[in-house]
Amino acid sequence: MLNFVISITSIEPPILVQNNFMEHRGVRYAIRLGIEREQWRVAIHPPGGLQAERTVVGTREDAETEARSMINARLRKRSAAEKGSTLK
């Protein structure tokens, strides 16, 4: 019975990942290419909140519009919750 061990090593340099965060109304967001053509992945990173992601089909401008819309909706929801808690 023969046993073989194959060791694979790479001599290529590591791939550098670039984080191109943008900001809208104080909330960071990122737009990344999706797997398919004209597909974008939008992620928002609100401070002290949960990250939200969404897939957008269309142009990069459509993805930017969606990111801003997600941020505006999150800020409206947070503002309404803060107003409700101060009225009690």
N, C-alpha and C positions, 0 to 999 in steps of 0.2 A: 504494500500500500504506500502510495506516494502522497506527501503533503506539500503543498506549495504556499508560500506567503509572498504576495506581491505588494511592494511598497511603491506608492506613487507620490512623488514630490514635484512641486511646481517651482520653477526658477523664474517665473514671470513676476513682475512687481505687483503688489496688491492694488486692487481697484479702489480708487478714492471716491467716496460718496460726498456729494456736495449738497448741503442743505440750503436751498434758496427760499428762505421764509420771506413772505411779504407781510405787510401789516395793513389792517383796515380798522379804524376806530379803536386802536389800541389792542387789537386781537391779531395774533400771528396766524398766518395760513400758508399752506403749500399746495402747489399744483404739480402733479407728476403725470408723466405719460402713462396711459393705460396699455393693455396688452394688444388691443385691436386698433385699427386705424380710426382716427378722430375720436378716440376714447381718452378721457382724462380722469385722474383720481384727485379729488379735492379733499383736503384735510384742514380743519380749523383747530386751533390750540388755544382756547380761552384760558385766561389765568384763573387758577383755582377751580376749574371746571373739567368736565370730561371732554376728551377729544371726540370730534364727530367727523366721519368720512362719508363721501358720496361719490358715485361714478357719474360722470357727465359725458354724454355723447354730443359732439359738435366741435366748435372751434375752441381755441384756447380762451378767446374772449368770452365765450359762453361759460367756460369753467370759472373764469374770474368773476363774472356776474353771479354765478351760483355761490361762490365762496362768500362774496359780499352779502348776498341774500341770507345765507346761513348765519353769518355773523350778526346781521341786523335782527334776524328773528331771535337769536339767542339773547342778544342784549335787550330786546323788547320784553322777552319772557322774564329775564332777571329783574328788569326795572319794575314790571308789574308785580312780581313776587315781593320786591322790597317795599313797594307802596302798600301792598296788602298787609305786610307784617307791621308797618308803622301805624296803620289805622286801627289796629286791634288794641 
